[in-house]
Amino acid sequence: MSENTTEEPGAPVDERPRAVTVAAVLCGVQGAVAAAFGGVMLLLAVAGDPGDRTQALTGAVTVLVLAALPLAAGHGLWRLRRWSRAPGVVVQLFALPIAFTLVGSGGLWPVAGAGLAVSAVAALGCLVNPTATRALGAGPRPTGPTA
Protein backbone atom coordinates (compact mmCIF):
# COMPACT_ATOMS: atom_id res chain seq x y z
CA MET A 1 0.00 0.00 0.00
CA SER A 2 2.62 2.46 -1.05
CA GLU A 3 1.89 5.85 -2.50
CA ASN A 4 3.27 6.61 -5.95
CA THR A 5 6.22 8.87 -5.21
CA THR A 6 7.46 9.40 -8.74
CA GLU A 7 9.26 12.73 -8.92
CA GLU A 8 8.89 13.25 -12.65
CA PRO A 9 5.62 15.06 -13.57
CA GLY A 10 4.94 13.09 -16.75
CA ALA A 11 6.16 9.71 -15.53
CA PRO A 12 3.83 6.73 -16.06
CA VAL A 13 2.01 5.42 -13.02
CA ASP A 14 2.40 1.72 -12.24
CA GLU A 15 -0.32 1.49 -9.61
CA ARG A 16 -3.30 3.55 -8.58
CA PRO A 17 -2.47 5.90 -5.68
CA ARG A 18 -4.57 5.52 -2.56
CA ALA A 19 -6.02 9.04 -2.97
CA VAL A 20 -7.35 8.18 -6.43
CA THR A 21 -8.76 4.88 -5.17
CA VAL A 22 -10.60 6.62 -2.33
CA ALA A 23 -11.96 9.32 -4.68
CA ALA A 24 -13.10 6.67 -7.17
CA VAL A 25 -14.91 4.68 -4.49
CA LEU A 26 -16.55 7.80 -3.02
CA CYS A 27 -17.75 8.95 -6.45
CA GLY A 28 -19.06 5.48 -7.19
CA VAL A 29 -20.93 5.27 -3.89
CA GLN A 30 -22.40 8.75 -4.38
CA GLY A 31 -23.56 7.78 -7.87
CA ALA A 32 -25.03 4.49 -6.65
CA VAL A 33 -26.92 6.22 -3.84
CA ALA A 34 -28.24 8.86 -6.26
CA ALA A 35 -29.31 6.14 -8.71
CA ALA A 36 -31.07 4.23 -5.92
CA PHE A 37 -32.81 7.41 -4.78
CA GLY A 38 -33.86 8.13 -8.37
CA GLY A 39 -35.15 4.59 -8.72
CA VAL A 40 -37.26 4.92 -5.57
CA MET A 41 -38.58 8.27 -6.83
CA LEU A 42 -39.48 6.64 -10.15
CA LEU A 43 -41.20 3.74 -8.41
CA LEU A 44 -43.20 6.10 -6.20
CA ALA A 45 -44.10 8.27 -9.20
CA VAL A 46 -45.42 5.27 -11.16
CA ALA A 47 -46.93 3.12 -8.41
CA GLY A 48 -47.82 5.81 -5.88
CA ASP A 49 -50.27 8.69 -5.98
CA PRO A 50 -48.18 11.83 -6.52
CA GLY A 51 -49.87 15.20 -6.64
CA ASP A 52 -48.45 15.82 -10.10
CA ARG A 53 -47.32 12.64 -11.87
CA THR A 54 -45.48 14.51 -14.64
CA GLN A 55 -43.45 16.51 -12.15
CA ALA A 56 -42.69 13.36 -10.12
CA LEU A 57 -41.55 11.47 -13.22
CA THR A 58 -39.43 14.40 -14.38
CA GLY A 59 -37.77 14.63 -10.97
CA ALA A 60 -37.05 10.90 -10.90
CA VAL A 61 -35.61 10.83 -14.41
CA THR A 62 -33.50 13.92 -13.65
CA VAL A 63 -31.99 12.29 -10.57
CA LEU A 64 -31.31 9.09 -12.52
CA VAL A 65 -29.57 11.01 -15.30
CA LEU A 66 -27.55 13.08 -12.82
CA ALA A 67 -26.44 9.88 -11.07
CA ALA A 68 -24.52 8.98 -14.22
CA LEU A 69 -21.95 11.77 -13.67
CA PRO A 70 -20.46 10.53 -10.37
CA LEU A 71 -20.65 6.95 -11.64
CA ALA A 72 -18.73 7.88 -14.79
CA ALA A 73 -16.22 9.93 -12.79
CA GLY A 74 -15.69 7.04 -10.36
CA HIS A 75 -15.17 4.60 -13.22
CA GLY A 76 -12.70 6.93 -14.93
CA LEU A 77 -10.81 7.58 -11.70
CA TRP A 78 -10.60 3.85 -11.04
CA ARG A 79 -9.05 3.38 -14.48
CA LEU A 80 -6.76 6.44 -14.02
CA ARG A 81 -8.32 8.34 -16.91
CA ARG A 82 -7.20 11.95 -17.11
CA TRP A 83 -10.66 13.26 -18.09
CA SER A 84 -12.27 11.90 -14.90
CA ARG A 85 -10.73 14.38 -12.48
CA ALA A 86 -12.80 17.39 -13.65
CA PRO A 87 -16.20 15.64 -13.42
CA GLY A 88 -15.17 14.27 -10.03
CA VAL A 89 -14.37 17.74 -8.73
CA VAL A 90 -17.56 19.23 -10.23
CA VAL A 91 -19.70 16.51 -8.63
CA GLN A 92 -18.19 17.24 -5.22
CA LEU A 93 -18.65 20.99 -5.61
CA PHE A 94 -22.32 20.43 -6.47
CA ALA A 95 -22.70 18.01 -3.56
CA LEU A 96 -21.68 20.57 -0.94
CA PRO A 97 -24.69 22.93 -1.29
CA ILE A 98 -26.99 19.91 -1.57
CA ALA A 99 -25.53 18.58 1.68
CA PHE A 100 -25.97 21.99 3.33
CA THR A 101 -29.65 22.01 2.28
CA LEU A 102 -30.18 18.48 3.60
CA VAL A 103 -28.59 19.32 6.95
CA GLY A 104 -31.16 22.11 7.38
CA SER A 105 -34.09 19.76 6.69
CA GLY A 106 -36.08 17.66 9.14
CA GLY A 107 -36.29 13.95 9.78
CA LEU A 108 -33.31 11.82 8.78
CA TRP A 109 -32.20 14.22 6.02
CA PRO A 110 -29.61 15.97 8.25
CA VAL A 111 -27.83 12.63 8.70
CA ALA A 112 -27.79 12.08 4.93
CA GLY A 113 -26.58 15.66 4.44
CA ALA A 114 -23.75 15.20 6.93
CA GLY A 115 -22.69 11.98 5.20
CA LEU A 116 -22.78 13.67 1.82
CA ALA A 117 -20.77 16.63 3.12
CA VAL A 118 -18.10 14.41 4.66
CA SER A 119 -17.81 12.28 1.52
CA ALA A 120 -17.66 15.37 -0.74
CA VAL A 121 -14.92 17.04 1.32
CA ALA A 122 -12.97 13.77 1.48
CA ALA A 123 -13.26 13.21 -2.28
CA LEU A 124 -12.22 16.80 -3.01
CA GLY A 125 -9.22 16.38 -0.75
CA CYS A 126 -8.25 13.22 -2.59
CA LEU A 127 -8.71 14.80 -6.01
CA VAL A 128 -6.47 17.79 -5.25
CA ASN A 129 -3.84 15.61 -3.60
CA PRO A 130 -0.52 16.07 -5.47
CA THR A 131 -0.08 12.31 -5.87
CA ALA A 132 -3.52 11.99 -7.44
CA THR A 133 -2.90 15.02 -9.62
CA ARG A 134 0.32 13.48 -10.95
CA ALA A 135 -1.28 10.06 -11.44
CA LEU A 136 -4.11 11.57 -13.48
CA GLY A 137 -1.72 13.64 -15.59
CA ALA A 138 -3.05 16.97 -14.37
CA GLY A 139 0.16 18.22 -12.80
CA PRO A 140 2.52 20.85 -14.11
CA ARG A 141 3.74 20.21 -17.60
CA PRO A 142 7.29 20.74 -18.76
CA THR A 143 7.80 24.09 -20.43
CA GLY A 144 10.24 24.92 -23.11
CA PRO A 145 10.72 24.32 -26.80
CA THR A 146 9.00 21.30 -28.25
CA ALA A 147 10.91 19.08 -30.60
N, C-alpha and C positions, 0 to 999 in steps of 0.2 A: 504494500500500500504506500508506495513512494510517490511523491509529487514529481511531475516533470520539471526538472531544473535546468533545462537546456538554456544556455546563455544567448545563443544566436537567435535573433528575432524571426527569421524565416526558416528555421530548422524544422524538419519533419517531426511529428510527434509519434512515438511508438505506442504509448498507451494513453488512455483517457485520464486526464487529471481528475482528482477527487472533486474539485469545485465544479467541473463540467458535469460530472456524474450526478452530483446533488442537484444542480440546476435542471438537468434533464428529467430526473425523477420528480422534482417539484412541479415542473411544467406539465408533465404527464398526469400527475395526480390532479392538478387543478383542472386540466382538460377533461379528465374522466369524471370528476365531480360535476363539472358544468354540464357535460353530456347526460349524466344521470339525472340531474335537476331538470334539464330540458326534456328528457324522456318522461319524467313524472308530470311535468307541465302539459306535455302533449297528451298523455293518457288522461289526465283530468279534464283537458279541454274536449276530448272526444267522448269519453265515457261519463264525465260529470255533467253538472248543470251550471256552466259559467254564465255570468250575466250577459256577456257579449262573446259568443263563440268565435267570431272572426278575430277579435282582439286577443283572445286566449290562444288561438292557433298561431297567430302572428308572433306573439311573445315566445311561445314554445319553439317554433321554427327558428326564430332569431337566436335564442340561447343555444340551440343545437348547432347552428352555423358558427356562432362565435366560439363554441367549444373546440372547433377544428384548429383555431390558431395556437392555443397552448399545446394541443396534441402534436401538431406539426412541428412546433418549436422544440418540444421535448424529443421528438424523433430525430430531428436534425442535430440537436445537441448531442444526443446519444451516439450518433454516427460521426461526430466532429465536423459537421458541415458549417462552413464559414457563414452562410446566409442565415443560419438559425439564431445567431446571437441577437440581432436586431428585433425579430418578432418576440423573442424571449424577454427582452428588456421592455418592449412596448406592452406586452401582456402584464408584466409586473407593475408597470406604471399605471395601467388602467385598473389593476386590482386594488391598489391602495385607496382611491376614493370610494370604491365599492365596499371595501372592508370598513372604512370609516362610517359609511351610511348604515351598514349592517350592525355595527357596534351601537349606534344610536337607536336601534329598533327594539321592539319588545320580544318577549318569548325567548326562544333559543337562538335567535338571530345574532345577538351579541357574541355568543360563543363561536358561531361560524365566522363572524367578522374578525374576531381575534385570531382565529386559526388562519384565515386568509391573509391577514396583515403580517403575521409572523412568517408564513410561507413566502409571501411576496418580498419582504425585506431580506429573507435568507437567500432567495433566488437572485435578487438584484446584487447582493453581496458576492455571490458566487460568479455571476456574469461579469462583474467588473474586476474580479480578482486577476492580477497580472498573469498568473499561470494559465487561467482559462482564456484570457485575451490572446496570449501567445499561441495556445493550442488551437484556437479557432482562427488564427491568422489575422487577427484584428489589431495587432500591435504595431509599433512604429515600423515603417518601411525604410529600407536603406535609401539614402539620397545620393545624388551624384549622377554623373553621365551614364546613360544606358548604352550597352554595346550593340 
